[in-house]
């Protein structure tokens, strides 16, 4: 469904987050068009779905039970701001948590631009896998 109102955009964000927590590869395939841009500010820019899948596989290998919870989601038209907390336990049992801010721009119901602000040193998977 193309997002047109803030409420519709928030619904898309909630569905995106649901898939992030349950089926990351489906989330990538259903929400990101071929010409998306995902920018982890100060760290990397991802524009290739194959690499996006590879990155998320590395993240899940490091922390198989990683999840995200929303603190707040706001939207103006097709632009959304998500205040999230990523959390999980690494394969060696270390618990981790990191707050982040994610800015999503939807076009025709898909995420054309995804900008993430966080402290990557607190994540269990960095540096990113080789392209």
DSSP file (Angstrom, degrees, kcal/mol; ACC not computed):
  #  RESIDUE AA STRUCTURE BP1 BP2  ACC     N-H-->O    O-->H-N    N-H-->O    O-->H-N    TCO  KAPPA ALPHA  PHI   PSI    X-CA   Y-CA   Z-CA
    1    1 A X              0   0    0      0, 0.0     2,-0.2     0, 0.0    11,-0.0   0.000 360.0 360.0 360.0 123.3    0.0    0.0    0.0
    2    2 A X        -     0   0    0    106,-0.1     2,-0.3     1,-0.1     7,-0.0  -0.463 360.0-120.7 -64.9 135.2    1.5    3.4   -1.0
    3    3 A X        +     0   0    0     -2,-0.2   105,-0.2     1,-0.2   106,-0.2  -0.624  47.2 152.3 -78.4 132.9    1.8    5.6    2.1
    4    4 A X        +     0   0    0     -2,-0.3     2,-0.3     1,-0.3    -1,-0.2   0.593  59.4  42.9-128.9 -34.4   -0.1    8.9    1.7
    5    5 A X  S  > S-     0   0    0      1,-0.1     4,-2.4    72,-0.1    -1,-0.3  -0.764  85.3-110.8-113.0 160.4   -1.0   10.0    5.2
    6    6 A X  H  > S+     0   0    0     -2,-0.3     4,-2.6     1,-0.2     5,-0.2   0.899 119.6  53.7 -55.4 -40.0    1.1   10.0    8.4
    7    7 A X  H  > S+     0   0    0      1,-0.2     4,-2.1     2,-0.2    -1,-0.2   0.905 109.2  47.6 -63.1 -40.5   -1.1    7.2    9.8
    8    8 A X  H  > S+     0   0    0      2,-0.2     4,-2.1     1,-0.2    -1,-0.2   0.888 111.4  51.2 -66.6 -38.1   -0.5    5.0    6.7
    9    9 A X  H  X S+     0   0    0     -4,-2.4     4,-2.3    68,-0.2    -2,-0.2   0.911 108.9  50.5 -64.8 -41.8    3.2    5.7    6.9
   10   10 A X  H  X S+     0   0    0     -4,-2.6     4,-2.5     2,-0.2    -2,-0.2   0.901 108.2  53.3 -63.2 -40.1    3.2    4.7   10.6
   11   11 A X  H  X S+     0   0    0     -4,-2.1     4,-2.1     2,-0.2    -1,-0.2   0.916 108.7  49.4 -59.6 -42.9    1.4    1.5    9.7
   12   12 A X  H  X S+     0   0    0     -4,-2.1     4,-2.7     1,-0.2    -2,-0.2   0.912 110.4  50.9 -62.0 -41.8    4.1    0.7    7.1
   13   13 A X  H  X S+     0   0    0     -4,-2.3     4,-2.6     1,-0.2    -2,-0.2   0.899 108.9  50.9 -62.3 -41.2    6.8    1.4    9.7
   14   14 A X  H  X S+     0   0    0     -4,-2.5     4,-2.2     2,-0.2    -1,-0.2   0.897 112.3  46.4 -64.5 -39.9    5.1   -1.0   12.2
   15   15 A X  H  X S+     0   0    0     -4,-2.1     4,-2.3     2,-0.2    -2,-0.2   0.908 111.5  52.1 -66.9 -42.0    4.9   -3.7    9.5
   16   16 A X  H  X S+     0   0    0     -4,-2.7     4,-2.3     1,-0.2    -2,-0.2   0.918 111.6  46.6 -58.5 -45.3    8.5   -3.1    8.6
   17   17 A X  H  X S+     0   0    0     -4,-2.6     4,-2.0     2,-0.2    -1,-0.2   0.885 108.8  55.2 -66.4 -39.4    9.5   -3.4   12.3
   18   18 A X  H  X S+     0   0    0     -4,-2.2     4,-1.0     1,-0.2    -1,-0.2   0.928 112.2  43.1 -58.4 -45.3    7.4   -6.6   12.6
   19   19 A X  H  X S+     0   0    0     -4,-2.3     4,-3.0     2,-0.2     8,-0.3   0.859 107.6  59.9 -70.7 -34.6    9.3   -8.2    9.7
   20   20 A X  H  < S+     0   0    0     -4,-2.3     4,-0.3     1,-0.2    -1,-0.2   0.909 112.2  40.7 -55.6 -41.0   12.7   -6.9   11.0
   21   21 A X  H  < S+     0   0    0     -4,-2.0    -1,-0.2     2,-0.1    -2,-0.2   0.667 129.6  26.2 -82.9 -17.6   12.0   -8.9   14.1
   22   22 A X  H  < S+     0   0    0     -4,-1.0    -3,-0.2    -3,-0.2    -2,-0.2   0.737 134.4   9.0-118.4 -31.6   10.6  -12.0   12.5
   23   23 A X     X  +     0   0    0     -4,-3.0     4,-2.2    -5,-0.2     3,-0.4  -0.568  57.2 179.9-156.2  81.1   11.9  -12.4    8.9
   24   24 A X  H  > S+     0   0    0     -4,-0.3     4,-2.2     1,-0.2     5,-0.1   0.838  83.9  52.4 -58.0 -37.9   14.7   -9.9    8.0
   25   25 A X  H  > S+     0   0    0      1,-0.2     4,-2.4     2,-0.2    -1,-0.2   0.880 109.3  49.1 -70.2 -36.4   15.1  -11.3    4.5
   26   26 A X  H  > S+     0   0    0     -3,-0.4     4,-2.9     2,-0.2     5,-0.3   0.897 108.8  55.0 -65.3 -39.4   11.4  -10.9    3.7
   27   27 A X  H  X S+     0   0    0     -4,-2.2     4,-2.2    -8,-0.3     5,-0.3   0.936 109.9  45.9 -58.0 -47.2   11.6   -7.3    5.1
   28   28 A X  H  X S+     0   0    0     -4,-2.2     4,-1.7     1,-0.2    -2,-0.2   0.945 116.4  44.7 -60.9 -48.8   14.4   -6.5    2.7
   29   29 A X  H  < S+     0   0    0     -4,-2.4    -2,-0.2     1,-0.2    -1,-0.2   0.852 119.8  39.8 -67.8 -35.1   12.6   -8.0   -0.3
   30   30 A X  H  < S+     0   0    0     -4,-2.9    -1,-0.2    -5,-0.2    -2,-0.2   0.774 124.1  33.5 -86.3 -26.7    9.2   -6.5    0.5
   31   31 A X  H  < S+     0   0    0     -4,-2.2    80,-3.8    -5,-0.3     2,-0.5   0.639 103.9  68.8-108.3 -15.7   10.2   -3.0    1.6
   32   32 A X  E  <  -a  111   0A   0     -4,-1.7    80,-0.1    -5,-0.3    -1,-0.1  -0.918  66.1-148.2-114.0 121.9   13.3   -2.0   -0.4
   33   33 A X  E >   -     0   0A   0     -2,-0.5     3,-1.3    78,-0.5    -2,-0.1  -0.225  37.1 -97.5 -73.9 173.1   13.1   -1.3   -4.1
   34   34 A X  E 3  S+     0   0A   0      1,-0.3    15,-0.2    14,-0.1    -1,-0.1   0.776 122.7  49.8 -63.5 -25.9   16.1   -2.1   -6.4
   35   35 A X  E 3  S+     0   0A   0     13,-0.1    -1,-0.3     2,-0.1    13,-0.1  -0.090  82.7 135.8-107.3  34.9   17.3    1.6   -6.2
   36   36 A X  E <   -     0   0A   0     -3,-1.3     2,-0.4    11,-0.1    77,-0.2  -0.287  42.5-146.9 -75.2 163.3   17.2    2.1   -2.4
   37   37 A X  E     -a  113   0A   0     75,-1.6    77,-2.6    74,-0.1     2,-0.5  -0.987  11.5-174.2-131.5 124.9   19.8    3.8   -0.3
   38   38 A X  E     -aB 114  46A   0      8,-2.7     8,-3.5    -2,-0.4     2,-0.6  -0.979   9.1-171.1-116.6 116.4   20.5    2.7    3.2
   39   39 A X  E     -aB 115  45A   0     75,-3.0    77,-3.2    -2,-0.5     2,-1.0  -0.935  16.9-166.0-114.5 115.4   23.0    5.0    5.0
   40   40 A X  E >>  -aB 116  44A   0      4,-2.6     3,-2.8    -2,-0.6     4,-2.0  -0.864  43.2-119.0 -93.2 100.9   24.5    4.1    8.4
   41   41 A X  T 34 S+     0   0    0     75,-2.2    77,-0.3    -2,-1.0     4,-0.1  -0.108  87.9   2.6 -56.4 128.3   25.9    7.5    9.0
   42   42 A X  T 34 S+     0   0    0      1,-0.1    -1,-0.3    75,-0.1     3,-0.1   0.443 131.5  58.5  79.7   1.2   29.6    7.6    9.4
   43   43 A X  T <4 S-     0   0    0     -3,-2.8     2,-0.3     1,-0.4    -2,-0.2   0.705 105.7 -28.7-125.0 -57.7   29.9    3.9    8.7
   44   44 A X  E  <  -B   40   0A   0     -4,-2.0    -4,-2.6     2,-0.0     2,-0.4  -0.987  36.4-135.4-162.1 161.7   28.6    2.6    5.4
   45   45 A X  E     -B   39   0A   0     -2,-0.3     2,-0.5    -6,-0.2    -6,-0.2  -0.997  20.5-162.2-128.4 127.6   26.1    3.1    2.6
   46   46 A X  E     +B   38   0A   0     -8,-3.5    -8,-2.7    -2,-0.4     3,-0.1  -0.935  26.5 153.0-112.9 127.5   24.3    0.1    1.2
   47   47 A X        +     0   0    0     -2,-0.5     2,-0.5   -10,-0.2   -11,-0.1   0.260  54.9  82.2-131.5   6.8   22.6    0.2   -2.2
   48   48 A X     >  -     0   0    0      1,-0.1     4,-2.4   -13,-0.1     5,-0.1  -0.966  62.3-152.4-121.7 123.5   22.7   -3.5   -3.1
   49   49 A X  H  > S+     0   0    0     -2,-0.5     4,-2.7     1,-0.2     5,-0.2   0.878  97.4  57.0 -62.6 -37.5   20.1   -6.0   -1.9
   50   50 A X  H  > S+     0   0    0      1,-0.2     4,-2.0     2,-0.2    -1,-0.2   0.926 110.9  42.8 -59.4 -44.2   22.5   -8.9   -2.1
   51   51 A X  H  > S+     0   0    0      2,-0.2     4,-3.1     1,-0.2    -1,-0.2   0.887 110.4  56.8 -68.2 -38.7   24.9   -7.1    0.2
   52   52 A X  H  X S+     0   0    0     -4,-2.4     4,-2.3     2,-0.2    -2,-0.2   0.924 109.0  46.6 -57.6 -45.9   22.1   -6.0    2.5
   53   53 A X  H  X S+     0   0    0     -4,-2.7     4,-2.3     2,-0.2    -1,-0.2   0.921 112.9  49.7 -60.8 -44.5   21.1   -9.7    2.9
   54   54 A X  H  X S+     0   0    0     -4,-2.0     4,-2.1    -5,-0.2    -2,-0.2   0.904 110.1  50.8 -62.8 -42.2   24.8  -10.6    3.5
   55   55 A X  H  X S+     0   0    0     -4,-3.1     4,-2.2     1,-0.2    -1,-0.2   0.936 111.3  47.1 -60.5 -47.4   25.1   -7.9    6.1
   56   56 A X  H  X S+     0   0    0     -4,-2.3     4,-2.7     1,-0.2    -1,-0.2   0.857 108.6  55.4 -66.6 -34.1   22.0   -9.0    8.0
   57   57 A X  H  X S+     0   0    0     -4,-2.3     4,-2.2     2,-0.2    -1,-0.2   0.914 108.9  48.1 -60.9 -41.9   23.2  -12.6    7.8
   58   58 A X  H  X S+     0   0    0     -4,-2.1     4,-1.7     2,-0.2    -2,-0.2   0.898 111.2  50.6 -64.8 -39.9   26.4  -11.5    9.5
   59   59 A X  H  X S+     0   0    0     -4,-2.2     4,-2.0     1,-0.2    -2,-0.2   0.936 112.2  46.3 -62.7 -46.5   24.4   -9.6   12.1
   60   60 A X  H  < S+     0   0    0     -4,-2.7    -2,-0.2     1,-0.2    -1,-0.2   0.842 108.9  55.4 -66.9 -33.0   22.2  -12.6   12.9
   61   61 A X  H  < S+     0   0    0     -4,-2.2     3,-0.3     1,-0.2    -1,-0.2   0.872 113.1  42.5 -65.1 -35.6   25.3  -14.9   13.1
   62   62 A X  H  < S+     0   0    0     -4,-1.7    29,-1.4     1,-0.2    30,-0.3   0.807 136.9  12.9 -78.8 -30.7   26.8  -12.6   15.7
   63   63 A X    ><  -     0   0    0     -4,-2.0     3,-2.0    27,-0.2    -1,-0.2  -0.625  67.8-177.7-148.6  80.7   23.5  -12.2   17.6
   64   64 A X  T 3  S+     0   0    0     -3,-0.3    26,-0.1     1,-0.3    -4,-0.1   0.724  83.9  46.5 -58.7 -25.2   20.8  -14.7   16.5
   65   65 A X  T 3  S+     0   0    0     24,-0.6    -1,-0.3    -5,-0.0    25,-0.1   0.107  79.0 146.2-104.6  22.4   18.1  -13.3   18.7
   66   66 A X    <   +     0   0    0     -3,-2.0     2,-0.3    -7,-0.1    22,-0.2  -0.300  20.5 171.1 -63.7 143.5   18.6   -9.6   17.9
   67   67 A X  E     -C   87   0A   0     20,-2.6    20,-2.3     2,-0.0     2,-0.4  -0.871  24.7-137.9-141.4 171.2   15.4   -7.5   17.9
   68   68 A X  E     -C   86   0A   0     -2,-0.3     2,-0.4    18,-0.2    18,-0.2  -0.996  12.2-164.6-134.1 142.0   14.3   -3.9   17.8
   69   69 A X  E     -C   85   0A   0     16,-2.1    16,-2.0    -2,-0.4     2,-0.4  -0.976  21.9-121.4-125.3 143.9   11.6   -2.2   19.8
   70   70 A X  E     +C   84   0A   0     -2,-0.4    14,-0.2    14,-0.2     3,-0.1  -0.651  23.9 178.4 -84.0 133.9   10.1    1.1   19.0
   71   71 A X  E    S-     0   0A   0     12,-3.5     2,-0.3     1,-0.4    13,-0.2   0.771  78.3 -12.9 -92.8 -42.9   10.3    3.9   21.5
   72   72 A X  E     -C   83   0A   0     11,-1.6    11,-3.2     2,-0.0     2,-0.4  -0.954  55.9-163.9-160.1 140.7    8.4    6.3   19.2
   73   73 A X  E     +C   82   0A   0     -2,-0.3     2,-0.3     9,-0.2     9,-0.2  -0.997  16.4 174.4-126.4 125.3    7.4    6.5   15.5
   74   74 A X  E     -C   81   0A   0      7,-2.5     7,-2.7    -2,-0.4     2,-0.3  -0.933   6.5-169.4-127.3 154.3    6.3    9.8   14.0
   75   75 A X  E     -C   80   0A   0     -2,-0.3     2,-0.4     5,-0.2     5,-0.2  -0.995  20.6-168.9-145.7 149.4    5.5   10.6   10.4
   76   76 A X  E >  S-C   79   0A   0      3,-2.7     3,-2.1    -2,-0.3     2,-0.2  -0.933  75.1 -51.9-132.9 108.8    4.8   13.5    8.1
   77   77 A X  T 3  S-     0   0    0     -2,-0.4   -68,-0.2     1,-0.3   -73,-0.1  -0.439 124.0 -16.5  59.5-124.7    3.5   12.3    4.8
   78   78 A X  T 3  S+     0   0    0     -2,-0.2    28,-3.0   -74,-0.1     2,-0.4   0.272 119.2  92.5 -97.7  11.3    5.8    9.6    3.5
   79   79 A X  E <   -CD  76 105A   0     -3,-2.1    -3,-2.7    26,-0.2     2,-0.4  -0.894  54.9-174.5-105.7 135.0    8.7   10.5    5.8
   80   80 A X  E     -CD  75 104A   0     24,-2.9    24,-2.5    -2,-0.4     2,-0.5  -0.963  18.1-154.8-131.2 146.3    9.0    8.7    9.2
   81   81 A X  E     -CD  74 103A   0     -7,-2.7    -7,-2.5    -2,-0.4     2,-0.5  -0.986  15.4-168.1-117.2 125.9   11.3    9.1   12.2
   82   82 A X  E     -CD  73 102A   0     20,-3.1    20,-2.7    -2,-0.5     2,-0.7  -0.962  11.9-160.8-118.4 121.9   11.7    6.0   14.3
   83   83 A X  E     +CD  72 101A   0    -11,-3.2   -12,-3.5    -2,-0.5   -11,-1.6  -0.910  32.5 169.7 -95.8 117.1   13.4    6.0   17.7
   84   84 A X  E     -CD  70 100A   0     16,-2.5    16,-2.4    -2,-0.7     2,-0.4  -0.791  34.8-143.2-126.5 164.2   14.3    2.4   18.3
   85   85 A X  E     -CD  69  99A   0    -16,-2.0   -16,-2.1    -2,-0.3     2,-0.4  -0.985  15.5-157.1-126.8 120.6   16.4    0.3   20.6
   86   86 A X  E     +CD  68  98A   0     12,-2.8    12,-2.7    -2,-0.4     2,-0.3  -0.771  25.5 163.0 -89.9 142.0   18.3   -2.7   19.1
   87   87 A X  E     +CD  67  97A   0    -20,-2.3   -20,-2.6    -2,-0.4     2,-0.3  -0.986   5.4 122.2-155.0 161.8   19.0   -5.4   21.6
   88   88 A X  E     - D   0  96A   0      8,-2.0     8,-2.5    -2,-0.3     2,-0.4  -0.987  49.6 -87.4 171.9-167.5   20.1   -9.0   21.9
   89   89 A X  E     - D   0  95A   0     -2,-0.3   -24,-0.6     6,-0.2     6,-0.2  -1.000  36.2-129.2-132.8 131.7   22.6  -11.5   23.1
   90   90 A X    >   -     0   0    0      4,-2.8     3,-2.2    -2,-0.4   -27,-0.2  -0.232  34.5 -98.5 -74.1 169.7   25.7  -12.5   21.2
   91   91 A X  T 3  S+     0   0    0    -29,-1.4    -1,-0.1     1,-0.3   -28,-0.1   0.750 126.0  55.5 -62.9 -22.8   26.6  -16.1   20.6
   92   92 A X  T 3  S-     0   0    0    -30,-0.3    -1,-0.3     2,-0.1   -29,-0.1   0.374 124.7-102.6 -90.6   6.0   29.0  -16.0   23.5
   93   93 A X  S <  S+     0   0    0     -3,-2.2     2,-0.5     1,-0.3    -2,-0.1   0.476  71.4 145.4  93.6   3.1   26.1  -14.8   25.8
   94   94 A X        -     0   0    0     -5,-0.0    -4,-2.8     1,-0.0    -1,-0.3  -0.632  41.9-139.9 -78.9 124.2   26.9  -11.1   26.1
   95   95 A X  E     +D   89   0A   0     -2,-0.5     2,-0.3    -6,-0.2    -6,-0.2  -0.604  26.0 179.3 -81.5 143.8   23.8   -9.0   26.3
   96   96 A X  E     -D   88   0A   0     -8,-2.5    -8,-2.0    -2,-0.3     2,-0.3  -0.967  13.8-178.7-142.9 158.2   23.9   -5.7   24.3
   97   97 A X  E     +D   87   0A   0     -2,-0.3     2,-0.3   -10,-0.2   -10,-0.2  -0.959   2.1 179.2-156.8 139.0   21.6   -2.8   23.6
   98   98 A X  E     -D   86   0A   0    -12,-2.7   -12,-2.8    -2,-0.3     2,-0.2  -0.970  21.0-136.5-146.1 128.6   22.0    0.3   21.5
   99   99 A X  E     +D   85   0A   0     -2,-0.3    20,-0.5   -14,-0.2     2,-0.3  -0.509  30.3 176.2 -77.1 152.8   19.6    3.2   20.9
  100  100 A X  E     -DE  84 118A   0    -16,-2.4   -16,-2.5    -2,-0.2     2,-0.4  -0.987  27.8-138.6-151.6 161.5   19.2    4.4   17.3
  101  101 A X  E     -DE  83 117A   0     16,-2.2    16,-2.8    -2,-0.3     2,-0.4  -0.991  20.7-167.7-121.3 131.4   17.3    6.9   15.2
  102  102 A X  E     -DE  82 116A   0    -20,-2.7   -20,-3.1    -2,-0.4     2,-0.6  -0.980   7.3-160.4-125.1 129.2   16.1    5.8   11.8
  103  103 A X  E     -DE  81 115A   0     12,-3.0    12,-2.6    -2,-0.4     2,-0.4  -0.943  13.9-169.7-110.4 117.9   14.8    8.1    9.1
  104  104 A X  E     -DE  80 114A   0    -24,-2.5   -24,-2.9    -2,-0.6     2,-0.5  -0.896  11.1-165.2-112.0 136.1   12.7    6.4    6.4
  105  105 A X  E     -DE  79 113A   0      8,-2.6     7,-2.3    -2,-0.4     8,-1.5  -0.978  14.2-157.6-118.3 117.7   11.5    7.9    3.2
  106  106 A X  E     - E   0 111A   0    -28,-3.0     2,-0.4    -2,-0.5     5,-0.2  -0.720  12.5-177.1 -95.1 143.1    8.7    6.0    1.5
  107  107 A X  E >  S- E   0 110A   0      3,-2.8     3,-1.7    -2,-0.3    -2,-0.0  -0.961  79.2 -13.2-135.8 120.7    7.9    6.2   -2.2
  108  108 A X  T 3  S-     0   0    0     -2,-0.4  -106,-0.1     1,-0.3     3,-0.1   0.848 130.1 -54.2  56.5  36.4    5.0    4.1   -3.5
  109  109 A X  T 3  S+     0   0    0      1,-0.3     2,-0.3  -106,-0.2    -1,-0.3   0.467 119.3 103.3  81.1   1.9    4.9    2.2   -0.2
  110  110 A X  E <  S- E   0 107A   0     -3,-1.7    -3,-2.8  -107,-0.1     2,-1.0  -0.808  80.0-105.8-115.1 158.1    8.6    1.2   -0.4
  111  111 A X  E     +aE  32 106A   0    -80,-3.8   -78,-0.5    -2,-0.3    -5,-0.2  -0.720  37.6 171.3 -87.1 105.4   11.6    2.5    1.4
  112  112 A X  E    S+     0   0A   0     -7,-2.3   -75,-1.6    -2,-1.0     2,-0.4   0.840  72.2  22.1 -80.4 -35.5   13.6    4.6   -1.0
  113  113 A X  E     -aE  37 105A   0     -8,-1.5    -8,-2.6   -77,-0.2     2,-0.4  -0.999  60.8-177.9-139.8 134.5   15.9    6.1    1.6
  114  114 A X  E     -aE  38 104A   0    -77,-2.6   -75,-3.0    -2,-0.4     2,-0.5  -0.966   7.3-174.6-134.0 111.7   16.8    4.7    5.0
  115  115 A X  E     -aE  39 103A   0    -12,-2.6   -12,-3.0    -2,-0.4     2,-0.4  -0.942   5.5-166.4-115.2 127.4   19.2    6.8    7.2
  116  116 A X  E     -aE  40 102A   0    -77,-3.2   -75,-2.2    -2,-0.5     2,-0.5  -0.941   9.6-168.2-120.3 131.7   20.4    5.4   10.5
  117  117 A X  E     + E   0 101A   0    -16,-2.8   -16,-2.2    -2,-0.4     2,-0.3  -0.982  35.2 121.4-116.6 121.4   22.2    7.2   13.3
  118  118 A X  E     - E   0 100A   0     -2,-0.5     2,-0.9   -77,-0.3   -18,-0.1  -0.960  67.0 -92.9-162.5 173.2   23.7    5.0   16.0
  119  119 A X    >   -     0   0    0    -20,-0.5     3,-1.8    -2,-0.3     4,-0.2  -0.858  33.1-167.2 -97.7 101.1   27.0    4.1   17.8
  120  120 A X  G >  S+     0   0    0     -2,-0.9     3,-1.6     1,-0.3    -1,-0.1   0.724  79.6  73.1 -65.4 -19.9   28.3    1.2   15.8
  121  121 A X  G 3  S+     0   0    0      1,-0.3    -1,-0.3    -3,-0.1     5,-0.1   0.725  93.6  56.1 -65.1 -19.0   30.9    0.3   18.4
  122  122 A X  G <  S+     0   0    0     -3,-1.8    -1,-0.3     3,-0.1     2,-0.2   0.498  89.8  93.1 -90.6  -4.2   28.1   -1.0   20.6
  123  123 A X  S <  S-     0   0    0     -3,-1.6     3,-0.2    -4,-0.2   -36,-0.0  -0.623  76.3-132.5 -89.6 149.9   26.8   -3.5   17.9
  124  124 A X  S    S+     0   0    0     -2,-0.2     2,-0.4     1,-0.2    -1,-0.1   0.510  93.7  56.8 -78.9  -2.8   28.1   -7.1   17.9
  125  125 A X  S    S+     0   0    0     -5,-0.1     2,-0.3   -62,-0.0    -1,-0.2  -0.774  71.7 152.1-135.5  91.4   28.8   -7.0   14.1
  126  126 A X        +     0   0    0     -2,-0.4     2,-0.2    -3,-0.2     3,-0.0  -0.880  48.7  51.6-157.5 139.2   31.2   -4.4   12.8
  127  127 A X  S    S-     0   0    0     -2,-0.3    -1,-0.1     1,-0.0     3,-0.1   0.457  94.6-115.4 -73.7 166.2   33.1   -4.0   10.6
  128  128 A X        -     0   0    0     -2,-0.2     3,-0.1     1,-0.1    -2,-0.1  -0.274  36.8 -90.2 -67.1 155.1   30.6   -5.0    7.9
  129  129 A X        -     0   0    0      1,-0.1    -1,-0.1   -78,-0.1   -74,-0.1  -0.256  53.1 -88.6 -63.1 155.4   31.2   -8.1    5.8
  130  130 A X              0   0    0      1,-0.1    -1,-0.1    -3,-0.1   -76,-0.0  -0.305 360.0 360.0 -63.0 147.8   33.2   -7.7    2.6
  131  131 A X              0   0    0     -3,-0.1    -1,-0.1   -77,-0.0    -2,-0.1   0.476 360.0 360.0 -75.1 360.0   31.3   -6.9   -0.5
